[in-house]
Amino acid sequence: MEEPKTNNKDRRRSRRFEVASGVTGRIKPTMEVRIVNVSQHGMMIEMPCGLPPAGMCEVTVETPSGPRVIRARVARCRAQMVKQDDGNVVIRFHAGLEFPEELAEGLEIQELISEICTLEGPVEKVSTTKSATGIKQAM
């Protein structure tokens, strides 16, 4: 029996969700970051300077219900050329952050995703349990 083909380009453990426009956060009190996307196991952020790989950081994400502090490990950080709205090209750093396993398995990340991401189809926000179920089904 032939094994099903898999997409080798995307080996992530969980689906990435695009973040709604304008979602920002901070690393430490001084470095503003833009949240690019988020999944159950990590997030991609864009910032003006790099972070050391394998280091731990805390990202404070601005959400509609208030700031959320998320702890993560820097899996990688690379310089990227980014075209701004005004047409200028600048160098920004894209860092892939990995959430600790105990955080990734909890409701905190599912709630974060439901607050800041654009999902395919509505996610009911009647209660935390329904929101978490909607996220799990979307993943």
Protein Blocks (a to p, Z undefined) as FASTA:
>chain_A
ZZddddfklmcfbdcddddehiacdedjklccddfbdcfkbccdddfbdcdehiacdddd
ddfkbpcddddddfbdcddddddfkopacddddddddddfklmmmmklmmmmmmmpcceh
jadfkbmklmmmmmmmmZZ
